[in-house]
């Protein structure tokens, strides 16, 4: 037995060293069940923990009170593939913060206090497959280019937010999208919603329950109408109705054309008048010369 024990001693020492290093690098009050996972869920944290191992791959920070993510937070964590920030106090994600993690596959920002998703929030995280943004009760604006560059994104969750409208470009530029959740939002059935409605009808297979469970409010009386009771004809008037912006553009264009026409007429009249005076002067000089 002794020779076997001696032979195993180097391996046992290496294993003990690894376990000691693992415990030593684990952030205070967090758990590290394996060498590449840091679990700080439900620890009452008000900021990101210190001393997170640089080789972390799964970082669990859900159910805390974290209000912000430093813009350079992910610069050093190039191996991170799974980031869970669900149920915190995040109100804003600075554009570019998440773009430095090139291997990120899963990101959960649900159940926070986000109010908007601006352009460049995710940079071009081409490895991102699943993005959760649901249950943000104040999230009312998503930029058309908010998801630009997320070419591998397959699942997008935007359910139970405060979205009354969404530009179709935000969804149509996701070539790998397979599942999108949009239920529980206060959609408004106006002309701005017409394009989104058309997209939803064409891509209903990407919705977990089709258009069932989705509804929108009528702009006149606020009455909620299920989308499965609407059709393209419901938005027929939008094809001929001009918005206030369209009317202002038309009016401004008309005024501009009128001003240009008046100036051109004035210039032409002035030129003709000058030419007539010049011709009359030359004629008078010729008559005086003949006398």
Protein Blocks (a to p, Z undefined) as FASTA:
>chain_A
ZZmmmmmmmmmmmmmmmmmmmmmmpcghiacfbfkbccfehklpabdcehiafkbfbdcf
ehiabfbdcfklmmmmmmbcbdcfehiabfbdcehklmmmmkbmbdcfehiabfbdcehk
lopafkbmbdcfehilklcbdcfklmgoiambmbdcfehiabfbdcfklmmmmmkbmbdc
fehiacdfdfklmmmmmmmmmmmmmpmnljghiacddfklopacdfklgcfklmmmmmmp
ccfklmmmmmmmmmmmmmmmmmmmmmmmmmmmmmmmmmmmmmmmmmmmmZZ
